[in-house]
Amino acid sequence: MLSVEQTRVQLSKNTEASKKSQFGQFLTPEKTAIFMASLFPDANGNCHLLDAGAGIGSLSDAFLERWHSGGFHFQKVALDAFEIDDTLHMHLQKTFERHQCWAKLSAVIRGDDFIHAAAEAISGSFFAAKMPQYTHAILNPPYKKINSNSAHRFALRSVGIETVNLYSAFVALAVALAAPRGQIVAIIPRSFCNGPYYRPFRDFILERTAIRHIHLFASRNKAFKDDEVLQENVIIRLERGGQQGPVTITTSTDDSFADLAMYEHPFERIVFPDNPERFIHIPTTTAKTTIELSPAVHYSLTDLGIKVSTGPIVDFRLKEQLRDMPEEGTAPLIYPGHMSNAGAIWPMPGLKKPNAIVCNDETEKWLFPNGFYCVVRRFSSKEEKRRVVANVVDPAIFGNHAVLGFENHMNLFHNNRHGLPELLARGLAVFLNTTAVDESFRRFNGHTQVNATDLKQMKYPSLDVLIELGKWAKQHSEITQKMMDDQFGKLTA
Ligand SMILES: C[S@@+](CC[C@H](N)C(=O)[O-])C[C@H]1O[C@@H](n2cnc3c(N)ncnc32)[C@H](O)[C@@H]1O
């Protein structure tokens, strides 16, 4: 008989990519499952275990294995495994049979949709099958966007859960179903830690649980390497109704856990008390970042009177208004491709993007007066050294054009929809391009996308310091990373 791990390897080789993505079917490798099971504190009494989106049962298997080998002191375990894909039930059954020789285990496989079953049970629907309060939940949920008008979205909304992805829905439901002090361990993408879409989910878990532990895989494709999943993944342990205390952070390069490092951080370093967005930071060393250590960097954009927005021009929605090259009655349309460290080049005939947008009643509201702006790409490539890449838009490049269009792949800093003073725009770009900003940014943003909300919640130096940085930048035609870092250090020391 194949082991659970052998079955997983075989299945992940033989399952078509389309099916993997339809069901979000990326099965957990054995070592990761064992690590996840090891994160629960030892406990006794009766365990009600939830494995939602159980696949072939790799996670339950690791949990039960730990119990048999004395790592848990339960009298009994009652396990509910939800798996919607009934072709996996046979494997799931086999996994549980390995443990069923123990009369103390009762395992039930449920083939219904976990979101509907859980939402109905939580809402107390008369027809719903009852669900226990789970003392433990171990999850590797499916990852897939939930459409705004889908049945899943309505079911979740009916129990007060507003979220955009199946993975956060599964975790929120597991939290809702958990017993007081119930422990939830889940492996999920890091995307919930920041960004506006996951704000209600962050609120949901932060209001109901204490974060006890976060594990970060340092390399973004290592957790599910057999399935070529390119995500930064974390493993998180939450305690329902727990009093929030320090959080254990562990890191490892990959799922061999060979270089496991462990730190403990006060909660204030994970969710900053003055951050209304409640971003979840994952510091990987106890050392504070240069930004945290620098008392000179403590201004919000509101303090500085600066706004940051996503470029408002979504090109595929305005196709008819776009022109390859400028012509009478058009305004420059700026894409990240127009920008470089040496300044902007516009128009750029070989860009494969339109260079201009027609000025008319429909487009007027999206256009900004020509002026100095600081812009930051929303998507950097993985190869790029820095996540935050800032450039200055100089009005001289655009000649006599009165207005400019900013395309949606960039964020722009502006003064209430007008340009910024030149030195401020230049100073902001230098600050944003420093290693210090990059380092602090990586603590809360695990992907290559930079949202306006990310930039909004960061702390900045004073206007005076930014303007000094701008003056300095204007005096140098070529600026290296080291020069920027040194100058920033000098001005904020
Ligand atoms: C990422 S896989 C993980 C499987 C398993 N927990 C593991 O760690 O190996 C998620 C599983 O959830 C199942 N699934 C997807 N949507 C589901 C739903 N709405 N209800 C129950 N199971 C679901 C998929 O078929 C898939 O097997």
The ligand as an SDF file (V2000), in Angstrom:
LIG
                    3D

 27 29  0  0  0  0  0  0  0  0999 V2000
   -5.1250   23.0660   -1.3050 C   0  0  0  0  0  0  0  0  0  0  0  0
   -5.9590   21.5310   -1.3130 S   0  0  0  0  0  0  0  0  0  0  0  0
   -5.3500   20.8710    0.1640 C   0  0  0  0  0  0  0  0  0  0  0  0
   -5.7160   19.4840    0.4790 C   0  0  0  0  0  0  0  0  0  0  0  0
   -5.2450   18.9610    1.8130 C   0  0  0  0  0  0  0  0  0  0  0  0
   -5.7720   19.7290    2.9220 N   0  0  0  0  0  0  0  0  0  0  0  0
   -3.7450   18.9740    1.9100 C   0  0  0  0  0  0  0  0  0  0  0  0
   -3.2260   19.7520    2.6740 O   0  0  0  0  0  0  0  0  0  0  0  0
   -3.0890   18.2080    1.2120 O   0  0  0  0  0  0  0  0  0  0  0  0
   -7.6080   22.0240   -1.0060 C   0  0  0  0  0  0  0  0  0  0  0  0
   -8.6550   20.9410   -1.1170 C   0  0  0  0  0  0  0  0  0  0  0  0
   -9.9320   21.5460   -0.8890 O   0  0  0  0  0  0  0  0  0  0  0  0
  -10.9140   20.9280   -1.7210 C   0  0  0  0  0  0  0  0  0  0  0  0
  -12.0190   21.8840   -1.8880 N   0  0  0  0  0  0  0  0  0  0  0  0
  -12.0860   22.9260   -2.7410 C   0  0  0  0  0  0  0  0  0  0  0  0
  -13.2220   23.6060   -2.5610 N   0  0  0  0  0  0  0  0  0  0  0  0
  -13.8870   22.9920   -1.5550 C   0  0  0  0  0  0  0  0  0  0  0  0
  -15.1350   23.2360   -0.8940 C   0  0  0  0  0  0  0  0  0  0  0  0
  -15.8760   24.2770   -1.2420 N   0  0  0  0  0  0  0  0  0  0  0  0
  -15.5260   22.4210    0.1010 N   0  0  0  0  0  0  0  0  0  0  0  0
  -14.7450   21.3490    0.4600 C   0  0  0  0  0  0  0  0  0  0  0  0
  -13.5660   21.0660   -0.1360 N   0  0  0  0  0  0  0  0  0  0  0  0
  -13.1240   21.8740   -1.1150 C   0  0  0  0  0  0  0  0  0  0  0  0
  -10.1280   20.6310   -2.9990 C   0  0  0  0  0  0  0  0  0  0  0  0
  -10.7280   19.6120   -3.7600 O   0  0  0  0  0  0  0  0  0  0  0  0
   -8.7590   20.2700   -2.4620 C   0  0  0  0  0  0  0  0  0  0  0  0
   -8.6260   18.8770   -2.3060 O   0  0  0  0  0  0  0  0  0  0  0  0
  1  2  1  0
  2  3  1  0
  2 10  1  0
  3  4  1  0
  4  5  1  0
  5  6  1  0
  5  7  1  0
  7  8  2  0
  7  9  1  0
 10 11  1  0
 11 12  1  0
 11 26  1  0
 12 13  1  0
 13 14  1  0
 13 24  1  0
 14 15  1  0
 14 23  1  0
 15 16  2  0
 16 17  1  0
 17 18  1  0
 17 23  2  0
 18 19  1  0
 18 20  2  0
 20 21  1  0
 21 22  2  0
 22 23  1  0
 24 25  1  0
 24 26  1  0
 26 27  1  0
M  CHG  2   2   1   9  -1
M  END
$$$$
